[in-house]
């Protein structure tokens, strides 16, 4: 199902730290932390990997200068907007040098400041190192970040997009309830990227609490809630 981005109810823009606690995510297998100024090697690990970068920039990948610029951008976003594509690590695992086992980045960025489209305040993204693909880590990270975005940040809907050849991300987003909208040009790749929106009410219907209601036999109640929500949000969904 496709919906027009122009139909989405406008959501507030968040640019301050005063109402948003700094996120520190922890799942059953992973944890995140804030970027530190000496984390440039981690940025090189993920964005310098051609298997990762081929879906988010031109075929030649990121140059060292581009990775530095991207890293500095993440530090700035973290400082000014309290959002970033934060670094994630395996719980209780270290490298041979005793460093935390880095798996990739997942988080949010504020797209409303540089985007004429209204109706969402943040974009979510996951960049995972290839050795951790197909093990459920991306879904674990994404779920934790979405919970925080809708709860602590008060977002009404969240945007996501992916390279047209990135089938894995398409599956991940749809699994989490994102609804496809009109494609948007992504200048870094020069391609029309598949675009999606997730609204808060539909995200709640993918949460454990909603699944619990369903298991208790409340299918009819949820159906009515979804019908009501779709009317209020002009058929937007996560």
Secondary structure, 3 states (H helix, E strand, C coil): CCCCHHHCCCCCCCCCCCCCCCCCCECCCEEEECCCCCCHHHHHHHHCCHHHHCCCCCCCCCCHHHHHHHHHHHHHHHHHCCCCEEEEEEEEEECCCCCEEEEEEEEEEECHHHCCCCCCCEEEEEEECHHHCCCCHHHHHHHHHHHHHHHCCCCCEEEEEECCCCHHHHHHHHHCCCEECCCEEECCCCEEEEEEEEEHHHHHCCCHHHHHHHHCCCHHHHHHHHHHHHHHCCCCCC
